[in-house]
Amino acid sequence: MTQQLNEKQSSSFATIDSKFFIESILFGIASSIRTNPRDLIAILIFTSWTLIAPQANAQPAIEDIAAESITIQALIDGRSILHLQGNTAQWFHIDAAAPGRHPDDDGNKRIEPTVINGVEWFPVWPDEPDLQNRDCMCFSDVFEGVVPSLTSTASDFNLEMIQVRQVAFIAQHPAAENDFTLTIMFDDNSAGGSFDYIVELTFSDTFKINAGLNDAWYDPETDGQGFFVTVFPDLGAVSIAWFTYDTELPPMDATANLGDAGHRWMTAAGLYTGNQAVMNIVMTSDGLFDTATDVQRTDPPGSDGTLILTFDSCNSGTVEYDIPSIDMKGIVPIQRVAGDNIALCEALSADGKSPQL
């Protein structure tokens, strides 16, 4: 990657050794690594305090997760299963008359629509053995107008019974193994005739941070710089290390024993909520390469600024920074350096595996 300056780059943190870098990735703080086990225990204790301590000067506001809903109305007789996938819907009918096909009270044939969020859909059936498709064990055609659609990030599903005579429930939650398909079972078998069922499916569709985001991230516009992100799902915490440059090129005669004299890096760690984490920047100095030294860190916490890490999918996010010492604020769009872990992230997102404190 080329080493180009960008006006958004930050400064005022010393070039330090790669051993401290490894520790920042693993623990989310800058601290020296000792070979003595007691020192390692001390590091872990300090790290735990860092993750749960209040974030001074950090912006506390986190947007609430938005709720989505799909209202479904259908004439049900017997048992039928509605499949919802993306922006599509499809019935699978088991027994008695298919949805919308039960005769009226006078025995007259009728074709009633399935209504999804106010949009009428008249399912097409094989019409075997008759117009009612009784006990057909068959699929309807596919409806492609479900709004809002079910994405791979949707979670927290709930089915509210608005008008139900017997039973309606979520039979299958979406997951990678079923191509993110949700199914709703309607069962009116134990009652005579048909009944007009109305249910409302609610869910949240805001991406949630999970361990599948652990990776190297960067902005293609500032190639040569980047971030390492590590999520600790059991702690509900995340750490980030930012590798960048000073705000000005070093003098022509500036030298460094290792690396470029303009290299800069900083770390941050904090708890996350939903798709976002607000963290204090930590800058570390007085370290030497592969040497145990008494390093100095940001004091008081938050005085070097804040980072807000936000993800909107398994392959995109932003890092918003506010660094008072250089009077700079900005937002860096980020994407993965490689896509190897996207599938894992999507699977964890679908399974809702993003535990928090």
C-alpha positions as CSV (number, residue, x, y, z in Angstrom):
1,M,0.0,0.0,0.0
2,T,1.3,3.5,-0.8
3,Q,2.1,5.9,1.9
4,Q,0.2,9.0,1.2
5,L,-0.9,11.8,3.6
6,N,-4.5,12.8,4.0
7,E,-5.8,15.9,5.7
8,K,-7.9,13.7,8.1
9,Q,-4.8,12.0,9.5
10,S,-4.0,12.4,13.2
11,S,-0.8,13.1,15.1
12,S,0.9,13.5,18.5
13,F,1.4,9.9,19.3
14,A,4.9,8.4,19.4
15,T,6.1,5.5,17.1
16,I,6.1,2.5,19.4
17,D,7.0,-1.2,19.1
18,S,5.1,-4.0,17.5
19,K,4.9,-5.9,20.8
20,F,2.7,-3.2,22.1
21,F,0.7,-3.4,18.9
22,I,0.0,-7.1,19.5
23,E,-1.2,-6.4,23.0
24,S,-3.6,-3.6,21.7
25,I,-5.2,-6.1,19.3
26,L,-5.6,-8.7,22.0
27,F,-6.7,-6.6,24.9
28,G,-7.7,-3.3,23.5
29,I,-5.3,-1.3,25.5
30,A,-1.7,-0.2,25.3
31,S,0.4,-1.9,27.9
32,S,3.7,-3.8,28.0
33,I,3.9,-7.6,27.9
34,R,5.8,-9.4,30.6
35,T,6.9,-13.0,30.7
36,N,6.1,-13.2,34.4
37,P,2.6,-14.8,34.8
38,R,1.7,-12.3,37.6
39,D,2.3,-9.4,35.2
40,L,0.0,-11.0,32.7
41,I,-2.8,-11.4,35.3
42,A,-2.3,-7.7,36.1
43,I,-2.7,-6.8,32.5
44,L,-5.9,-8.8,32.3
45,I,-7.3,-7.1,35.4
46,F,-6.4,-3.6,34.0
47,T,-8.0,-4.5,30.7
48,S,-11.2,-5.5,32.4
49,W,-11.3,-2.2,34.2
50,T,-10.7,-0.4,30.9
51,L,-13.6,-2.1,29.2
52,I,-16.1,-1.4,32.0
53,A,-14.9,2.0,33.2
54,P,-17.1,5.0,32.1
55,Q,-15.9,6.5,28.9
56,A,-15.0,10.1,29.8
57,N,-16.0,12.7,27.1
58,A,-17.4,9.9,25.0
59,Q,-20.7,10.6,23.2
60,P,-23.3,8.5,25.1
61,A,-26.1,8.6,22.6
62,I,-26.7,5.4,20.7
63,E,-29.6,5.2,18.2
64,D,-32.4,2.8,19.1
65,I,-32.9,-0.2,17.0
66,A,-35.7,0.5,14.5
67,A,-38.7,-1.9,14.5
68,E,-40.1,-3.2,11.3
69,S,-43.5,-5.0,10.8
70,I,-45.4,-7.1,8.3
71,T,-49.1,-7.5,8.7
72,I,-50.6,-10.6,7.1
73,Q,-54.3,-11.3,6.5
74,A,-55.5,-14.6,5.0
75,L,-58.6,-16.8,4.9
76,I,-57.5,-20.0,6.7
77,D,-59.1,-23.4,6.6
78,G,-56.9,-26.3,8.0
79,R,-53.1,-26.0,8.1
80,S,-50.9,-23.9,5.9
81,I,-47.4,-22.5,6.2
82,L,-46.3,-19.1,4.9
83,H,-42.7,-18.8,3.8
84,L,-41.1,-15.3,4.0
85,Q,-37.6,-14.8,2.4
86,G,-36.2,-11.5,1.4
87,N,-39.1,-9.6,-0.4
88,T,-40.9,-12.8,-1.3
89,A,-43.8,-14.9,0.2
90,Q,-45.0,-18.4,-0.7
91,W,-47.6,-20.7,0.8
92,F,-47.3,-24.4,1.4
93,H,-50.7,-25.9,2.0
94,I,-51.1,-29.1,4.0
95,D,-54.8,-30.0,4.5
96,A,-58.4,-28.8,4.1
97,A,-58.9,-25.8,1.7
98,A,-55.9,-23.7,0.7
99,P,-55.7,-20.1,2.0
100,G,-58.4,-18.0,0.3
101,R,-60.1,-20.9,-1.4
102,H,-62.7,-22.1,1.2
103,P,-66.4,-21.8,0.0
104,D,-68.6,-19.1,1.5
105,D,-71.4,-20.0,3.9
106,D,-73.7,-20.8,1.0
107,G,-71.2,-23.2,-0.5
108,N,-70.3,-20.8,-3.4
109,K,-66.7,-21.0,-4.7
110,R,-64.5,-18.0,-3.9
111,I,-61.0,-16.8,-4.3
112,E,-59.8,-14.4,-1.6
113,P,-56.4,-12.7,-1.5
114,T,-53.7,-12.9,1.0
115,V,-53.0,-9.3,2.1
116,I,-49.5,-8.4,3.1
117,N,-49.1,-4.9,4.5
118,G,-52.1,-3.7,2.5
119,V,-51.1,-5.3,-0.8
120,E,-53.4,-7.9,-2.2
121,W,-51.9,-11.1,-3.5
122,F,-54.0,-13.8,-5.1
123,P,-51.9,-17.0,-4.8
124,V,-51.9,-19.3,-7.8
125,W,-52.4,-22.9,-6.9
126,P,-52.2,-26.2,-8.9
127,D,-56.0,-26.5,-8.4
128,E,-55.6,-30.2,-7.8
129,P,-57.8,-32.1,-7.0
130,D,-60.1,-29.1,-7.2
131,L,-60.3,-25.3,-6.9
132,Q,-60.0,-25.6,-3.1
133,N,-56.7,-27.6,-3.4
134,R,-57.9,-29.7,-0.5
135,D,-55.1,-31.7,1.3
136,C,-52.9,-31.0,-1.7
137,M,-49.5,-30.8,0.1
138,C,-48.5,-28.3,-2.5
139,F,-46.9,-24.9,-3.0
140,S,-48.5,-21.7,-4.3
141,D,-46.7,-19.3,-6.7
142,V,-44.2,-16.8,-5.3
143,F,-45.2,-13.3,-4.4
144,E,-42.4,-10.7,-4.8
145,G,-43.8,-7.6,-3.1
146,V,-43.1,-8.0,0.6
147,V,-42.1,-4.6,2.1
148,P,-40.2,-4.4,4.3
149,S,-38.1,-7.3,3.2
150,L,-36.4,-9.8,5.5
151,T,-32.7,-9.3,5.3
152,S,-29.9,-11.4,6.7
153,T,-29.5,-8.9,9.5
154,A,-33.1,-9.0,10.7
155,S,-33.6,-10.3,14.3
156,D,-35.8,-10.3,17.4
157,F,-38.9,-11.7,15.6
158,N,-42.3,-11.6,17.3
159,L,-45.7,-12.6,16.0
160,E,-48.7,-10.7,17.4
161,M,-52.2,-12.3,17.1
162,I,-54.5,-9.6,15.9
163,Q,-57.4,-11.8,14.8
164,V,-56.9,-15.5,15.3
165,R,-59.4,-18.3,16.0
166,Q,-57.1,-21.2,16.6
167,V,-53.3,-21.2,16.3
168,A,-50.6,-19.2,14.4
169,F,-46.9,-19.2,15.3
170,I,-43.4,-18.8,14.0
171,A,-42.3,-22.3,13.0
172,Q,-38.8,-21.4,11.7
173,H,-36.5,-18.5,12.3
174,P,-34.3,-17.3,9.4
175,A,-30.7,-18.6,9.4
176,A,-27.9,-19.2,6.9
177,E,-28.8,-22.9,6.8
178,N,-32.3,-22.2,5.5
179,D,-31.3,-19.3,3.3
180,F,-32.7,-16.8,5.8
181,T,-36.3,-18.0,5.4
182,L,-38.9,-17.4,8.1
183,T,-42.1,-19.6,8.2
184,I,-45.4,-19.0,10.0
185,M,-47.7,-21.9,10.7
186,F,-51.5,-21.2,10.5
187,D,-53.6,-24.1,12.0
188,D,-57.4,-23.8,12.0
189,N,-57.9,-27.6,11.7
190,S,-59.9,-28.1,14.9
191,A,-62.6,-25.6,14.0
192,G,-65.3,-26.0,11.4
193,G,-65.3,-23.8,8.3
194,S,-62.7,-21.1,7.6
195,F,-61.7,-17.9,9.5
196,D,-60.1,-14.6,8.4
197,Y,-56.7,-14.6,10.3
198,I,-54.7,-11.4,10.8
199,V,-51.2,-11.5,12.4
200,E,-48.4,-8.9,12.6
201,L,-44.8,-10.0,12.4
202,T,-42.4,-7.5,14.0
203,F,-38.6,-7.5,13.9
204,S,-35.5,-5.3,14.2
205,D,-33.4,-4.8,11.1
206,T,-30.4,-2.9,12.4
207,F,-27.0,-4.7,12.1
208,K,-25.5,-5.9,15.4
209,I,-21.8,-6.2,16.1
210,N,-20.5,-9.8,16.3
211,A,-17.2,-11.6,16.4
212,G,-17.3,-12.2,12.6
213,L,-16.2,-8.6,12.3
214,N,-12.7,-9.4,13.6
215,D,-10.5,-8.4,10.7
216,A,-8.3,-5.9,9.0
217,W,-10.3,-2.9,7.6
218,Y,-9.4,0.1,5.5
219,D,-10.6,3.0,3.3
220,P,-9.4,2.5,-0.3
221,E,-9.1,6.3,-0.6
222,T,-6.4,6.3,2.0
223,D,-4.5,3.1,1.0
224,G,-1.5,2.6,3.2
225,Q,-3.5,3.2,6.4
226,G,-6.0,0.9,8.1
227,F,-7.6,-0.6,11.2
228,F,-7.6,-3.8,13.1
229,V,-10.9,-4.6,14.9
230,T,-11.4,-7.2,17.6
231,V,-14.8,-8.0,19.1
232,F,-15.1,-9.7,22.5
233,P,-18.7,-11.0,22.4
234,D,-18.7,-12.4,25.9
235,L,-17.7,-9.0,27.3
236,G,-19.9,-7.1,24.9
237,A,-16.8,-5.1,24.0
238,V,-14.7,-4.1,21.0
239,S,-11.1,-2.8,20.5
240,I,-9.7,-1.0,17.5
241,A,-6.1,-0.1,16.5
242,W,-5.7,2.6,13.9
243,F,-2.5,2.7,11.8
244,T,-2.0,6.0,10.1
245,Y,0.5,8.9,9.6
246,D,1.2,12.4,11.0
247,T,-0.6,15.4,9.7
248,E,2.6,16.6,8.0
249,L,5.5,14.9,6.3
250,P,8.5,14.6,8.6
251,P,11.6,16.7,7.7
252,M,13.7,15.3,4.9
253,D,16.5,14.6,7.4
254,A,14.2,12.8,9.9
255,T,15.2,9.2,10.6
256,A,13.8,6.2,12.4
257,N,15.6,3.0,13.3
258,L,12.5,1.0,12.4
259,G,9.9,2.0,9.9
260,D,9.0,5.5,8.6
261,A,9.4,8.5,10.8
262,G,5.8,9.6,10.0
263,H,4.1,6.4,11.2
264,R,1.4,6.9,13.8
265,W,-1.0,4.6,15.6
266,M,-3.6,4.7,18.3
267,T,-6.0,2.4,20.1
268,A,-9.4,2.5,21.6
269,A,-11.7,0.1,23.5
270,G,-15.2,0.1,24.9
271,L,-18.6,-1.6,25.2
272,Y,-20.9,-1.8,22.1
273,T,-24.6,-1.5,21.8
274,G,-26.3,-2.8,18.7
275,N,-24.1,-1.8,15.7
276,Q,-22.1,0.9,17.5
277,A,-19.3,1.5,20.0
278,V,-18.2,4.9,21.5
279,M,-14.6,4.7,22.7
280,N,-11.9,6.9,24.2
281,I,-8.7,7.2,22.1
282,V,-5.6,5.9,23.9
283,M,-2.2,7.1,22.8
284,T,1.0,5.4,24.1
285,S,4.6,6.6,24.2
286,D,8.0,5.8,25.6
287,G,8.1,2.3,24.3
288,L,11.1,0.5,22.6
289,F,11.0,-2.3,20.1
290,D,10.7,-5.7,21.8
291,T,11.7,-4.2,25.1
292,A,9.9,-4.1,28.5
293,T,9.6,-0.3,29.3
294,D,7.5,1.9,31.5
295,V,5.1,3.2,28.8
296,Q,2.9,6.3,29.2
297,R,-0.8,6.3,28.2
298,T,-3.5,9.0,27.7
299,D,-4.2,10.7,31.1
300,P,-6.9,11.6,31.9
301,P,-9.0,9.1,29.8
302,G,-10.7,10.7,26.9
303,S,-8.4,13.8,26.8
304,D,-6.9,12.6,23.4
305,G,-10.4,12.3,21.8
306,T,-13.0,9.8,20.9
307,L,-13.8,7.2,18.2
308,I,-17.3,6.1,17.3
309,L,-17.2,2.7,15.4
310,T,-20.4,1.9,13.5
311,F,-21.1,-1.1,11.3
312,D,-24.1,-1.2,8.9
313,S,-23.3,-4.7,7.5
314,C,-20.7,-7.4,7.6
315,N,-18.5,-5.6,5.0
316,S,-19.0,-1.9,5.7
317,G,-18.9,0.6,8.5
318,T,-17.5,4.0,9.6
319,V,-15.0,5.3,12.1
320,E,-15.9,8.8,13.3
321,Y,-13.1,10.6,15.1
322,D,-12.8,13.7,17.2
323,I,-9.2,14.6,18.1
324,P,-9.0,18.0,20.0
325,S,-5.2,18.1,20.0
326,I,-5.0,18.6,16.3
327,D,-8.5,20.2,16.0
328,M,-9.7,17.6,13.6
329,K,-13.0,15.7,13.2
330,G,-14.1,13.4,10.5
331,I,-15.6,10.1,9.3
332,V,-13.7,7.4,7.6
333,P,-15.7,4.8,5.6
334,I,-14.2,1.3,6.1
335,Q,-14.4,-2.0,4.4
336,R,-12.6,-5.3,4.8
337,V,-9.2,-5.8,3.3
338,A,-10.4,-9.4,2.4
339,G,-13.8,-11.0,2.5
340,D,-12.9,-14.3,4.1
341,N,-14.9,-13.7,7.3
342,I,-18.0,-12.2,5.7
343,A,-19.8,-15.6,5.7
344,L,-19.1,-16.2,9.4
345,C,-20.3,-12.7,10.2
346,E,-23.5,-13.2,8.3
347,A,-24.1,-16.5,10.1
348,L,-23.6,-15.0,13.5
349,S,-25.8,-12.1,12.6
350,A,-28.6,-14.4,11.5
351,D,-28.3,-16.5,14.7
352,G,-28.4,-13.4,16.8
353,K,-25.1,-14.3,18.5
354,S,-23.9,-10.9,19.7
355,P,-24.2,-11.1,23.5
356,Q,-23.6,-7.9,25.5
357,L,-23.2,-6.9,29.1
